[in-house]
């Protein structure tokens, strides 16, 4: 793993240097949005486009969005040896879209154009974002090429499932630009990710449940699901087979099985069915503690007066997981806390850890601009053995990887 540059000549933090390789798939037009989002996140992006890519999207588009000339071949500015210069200087190389041909040439170590030559000289993390027809993605040659690239340390996202070209639909769609950039930023912040969850199955819950009052209204909370989705994304990047049980809307992480739920009882049912097969269960969802005794079949009218809301307690899903888990299975809980007259955030969290009996408890303080509905977080990791790890404020993707850093050594 390489560490990105930290300062420019003025002493200010340097912008991460990203090479965006664009190949000749139909999804090349979506790479424009990837480029825009990378630039808006503070990255200095240079586009390396293949000749086929330039038949899809013209050079002026890439240059206007990046602010740099497009690099296309090894002969332009030959004195600077561009494939070596670009590869050595990059903090991250992203190939989006990565066609079946590009994956094959990268796996074979070909260097017959500027992009593949740059891949051979890059010592930074490399992220491939495949896009192709389903038959090409599932072909044994592509499967083997992806496995080889992953063994060498490259990050290869699984493509999304959805509409392809024409009327075709299936696995092979380019992951959403927001997903690609989330992974790219995590790789830049972390300097790469290990594949230490390969062969493991994990279940992650996310989002805030909604307990219906009537067909229009519900009792809920402010959870956006971002942290739970980041935990699922991180697990998939580290090689796990991931089931994401979420009450939050998409977009969802690449390479995970998504099960959408609404209320706490639906979430609990899916968890009860799927958790026994998993090595670790991360309960990041903000599950409502209470629900209305009965939901009205019709909309409650103002003309009927102010309704009296009678609540009943929801099942304790986390406690049930701990009680019924199989030997060796890890259960990780989340606690969104506020301090009060009865104790600090950590006081309440320690009491919850003792009460629930889980292996790890991820604790974050919530409030205006804290925890919920934000892109960053700061947490404590409380372990059943009494240890406490403080994770400073960072993106929720970085927080997710710090959580898995703590989980992996505890797996049997």
N, C-alpha and C positions, 0 to 999 in steps of 0.2 A: 504494500500500500504506500502511496505517496502522500505527502502533506502539501496542500495548496499554498501558494504564495500568500504571505500575510500582510505585506506592506509594499506600497509603491515608493518611488524615489522621494516623494514629499513626506514620507512617514505615515501617510494615511493608509487604512486597510485597502489592499489591492483587490480589484474585482476578480473573481474566479475566472480563469480562462477556459472556455469550453469550445471544443471543436464539434460542430454539428454536421455529421455526415448525412447527406441526403441522397438516396438512390432512386432508381427509376420505377418505383411502384406507383400505382394510381393514388395512394395515400400521401404522395409527396406534398400535395397542397395542404395537408394538415400539419406538416412540419413548419409551415409559416406561423401557425399559432404556437407551436412549441418554441420557435425562435423568439417570438414576441414575449411569451411568458418568461423565458429564461432571461431575456434582456431586462424585463421589468423587475425581476427578482434580484438584479444587480450583477448579472454575469456579463462578461465580455466575450461575445460569441463570434467565431469565425466559421463560415459555412464552407464545407468541402463538398461540392456537388459533382456527381458523376455526369457524364455526357447525357445519359438517359434521363437523369433527373431534370436537366435543363430543357429537355423536350416537354416536360410536364409543367414546370414553373420557371419563368425566365429569370435570368441573372439580375436584372434591375430590382426585382422584388426582394431577393435575398440581400442585396447590397443596401437597399433602403431600410430594411428591418434591422440589419446587423450593424450598419455604419462602417462596414469593411468590404473590400473587394472579395468576390467569390474566388476561392482557390479551386482549380479544376484539373490541373495536370502538373506533372513533374518538370515540364520544360519551361513554363513561365517562371521568371526570376530564378533560373537554374542555379545561379551563383550562390543563392541562399539555401540551396538544397531543401526545398520546401517540405518534403515528407519527413525529413529529420527534424527540421525546425518546429513544425507544427506538433509533431508527436512529443518532442522533448518539453515543449513549453506548456502543453495542455495540463490542466488540473482534472479534466474529465473529457472523454470522448463519448458522444451520444450518436448512435446511428438510427435515424428515424425517417422514413421507414427502412427496416432491414429486410430486403427481399430474400427469397430462398437462395438465389444465386450469390448474394452478398455473404450470407451465412456460410455457404459452402466454400467460397473463396477465402473467407477469414479463417475457417477451420483448417483449410489446407495450407495456410500460410502464404497464399498468393500475394504478389505485389505488382499487379499489372495495371494499376491506376493509382492516383494520388491517395484515394481513401484507404485502400487496402495497404499501401505502403506506409501510410501514417499509423494504421493500426499496429503494424509490426514494430514501429519505433516508440509507440506510446508506453510509458511506464505508469501512467495514472489509471484509475478505474475506467472501465469501458462498459457502456450500457447499450445493448442491442434491443430495439423495439420492433419485433417482427410484424409484417403485414403481407398477407398472401392468401390465395384461395385455400380452403380447408384441406383439399387433397394434397396440396403441396406442403402444408404445415404438418400433416399427419404421415407423410411419406417417410419410410424408414431412413432414408438418407438424411432428411432434415432433422429427424429425431436424433440420429447419431451426431450430426454436426452441432446441434444445440447442446447435447450432453457433453461433447468434447470441449466446447467453448466454456461451459460452466465449470468443468473440471479445471480448466486453465485459469479460472478466476474471473472471467467476464460475467456480467449480470445480463441475463437474457430474460426479458419479460415474456410471460405467456400472452398471446394475442387475446383481444376481447372477442366475444361472441356477438354476432349481429349481422347487419346488412353489409354485403360485400359489393362487388360490381354487378350491374344488371339486376336480375331478380335473385341472385344467389345470396344465401345467408348461412352463417355457421362460424366456426372458430377460424380466425385469421384476420379479423378486423384490427387495425392499429389501435392500441390503447388510447384512451382520451388524452389530449395534450396536458390537461391538469394532472393526470396520473403520472405521465412521463416526467413532468417537471418536479412533482413531489419526490419521485424516486431519485431524480438527478440531484436535487438539492440535498437529500439525505446522503448521497454518495459524496458530494462535495464536503458536507459538514463532518462526515465520519472518515473520509479517506478510503472508503470501500466497506464491504460487509462480508462476514464469513458465511460459509454454507454449513453452519454447525447444527442446523435443524433438519438436514437431509434425512429422510426416512422416518421422520416424526409426524404424528398427526396432532393438530391442535384445534381447539374451538375457541372462538373469540365472540363475545357479545358486545353490542354497541348501540348507542342512541338512547333516547328517552322514551319509555313506554307511554302510551296514551290510553287512559281509562275512560271509556265513553260515558257521557251524561245523557246524550240524546244523539240523533243522527248528525248533528252539527258540532256540538261542543264536547270537550273532553277535559279531564284532569291530567296535567302533564308537568314537564319540567323543561329547563332551558338547554338540556344536553343536545349538542349538534351531531354527535356521533364521530366527530373528527378524531378524537384520541383512540377510540376503539378501532376505527378504520385504519389508523396508522399502525396500531399493534398488529392487525391482520396483515397489512402490507409488509411490515418488517419481517413477520414470520415467513411469509411466502418468499421474500427475497433471500432469506436464510435457508431456504430449501424445504420448508415444511409443507405438508398437505393441510390446507386451512379451510375450515368451515366458519364463515362469518354469519352470525345470527344477529340481524340488525333491525332496529326500529327507526332508523334514520334513512333519509333519501340518498340516492347516489349523487355523484359518480362513486363507484365502488372500486376497491383495489384490484389490480390485475392479478390473475392467477389464483383466485380464491373462489370457493363455492359460496354463493350468497343465498341465505334463507331470510326472507323478509317477514317480519312479525309486527303486530300492532300493540297488544296489551301485555301485561305481565304474565298472565296465565298462558298465552300463546308462546311467549318466550320460554317460559318454564317447561312447557311440553316438549319443545324442540330440543332444549338443552338436555332434558331427561332421556330423550331418545338417542341423541348423538354423542353425548359426553362419554359414555362408557368405552367407546372405541378410541378415545384420545389420550395422548400422553400428558397433555396440559390443557387446562381450561382457564381462560382469562375472562373474568366477569367485569368488563369495562362498561357495560350498559348501566344507565341510570334508571333502575327499575323502581316504579312507583311503589311506595310502601302501602298505600291505601287505594281502594277503588270504590265507586258508588255501590251501594247495596243492590240497586237495580238501575238499569239504563232505560230511559223512556224510549218507546218505539216511535214516538213522534216528537217533533221539535217542541221544546218547552216555550210557552208563550209568555210575554211580559204581562199580558192582560190577566193571566191566571195568578198574578202576584209573585212575590219572591219565593222561590222553592227552598225547602229545607233539605240540605244535602246530608244524607246519612252515609257514612263510610264504613267499610269493613277492611280488615287487614289482608293484604296479599300474601301468598305463600313466600317464605324466605328461601329463595332459590339457591343462594350461596351456601347457607347452612345445610340445605339438603344435599348439595353437591359434596360437601365435606363429609357428611354422614354416610353417603352411599358410594364414595369413590372406591375404585379398585386399588390394590396395593401398588405403590410406585407412582400413582398419578398425582400430578401437582395441580393445586387449585390456587388461583391468584384472584384476590378481590380488589375492588376499588372503593375508596372512601372520599367523597366530596364533603369537606367539613368547613365549619366556621367556628371560631372560638367564641365563648360566651362566659357568663358568670360561673358556669359549672366546670370550666377548664379550657385549656388551649386546644388548638387543632390537633396537636400530637396527643394530648391527653385523651381526647375523644377517639382518636384513631387507635391508640393502644388498647382501649377498652373494647373497641369493635373487633380488633384482631383476636383478642382473648375470647370474645363471645362467639365469633364465627369459627375459629379454629383453622383458618386457611394457612397455606404455607408462606405466602407473601401478601402484603396489603400495600397497594399503591395509593398514597395519600396526597391530595392536593387541596389547597385552600381555595374556596370559591367566593365570588363576590363580583362587583362591577369590574369588568375587564380582567377577571381572574378565572381560569379554569374553563368555564362554559363559553361556547361561541367565540373562541379565540383560536389563533393559529399557533400559539406558543403555550407552554405550560412549565411549571416548576413543581417537583414532587419529592416526597420522601418514600423510600422503599423500606417498609417494616417487615422483618422476617420473624418467623415463629421462634427462631433461636435467640431473639432479642436484639439482633443487629439492626442498625439504622443506616441507610445510605441516602445522602442528600444529592439530588440531581438538580443542578442549577437551571434557570430558565433557558429554554431552547425550543426549537420547533417540536411539534408533537411527534414527528417522525423520529427525531433524535431521542426523545423521551422513550418512544417505543423500543428502540434498539437498546437503550440502557436497561429497560425492563428485561428484554431477552438475554442481555449479558448476565443479569442476575439469575435468570431462570435456568439457562443451559447447564451451568455446573451442578445444579441440584437435580437434574434429570438422572434417573438410574441408567 
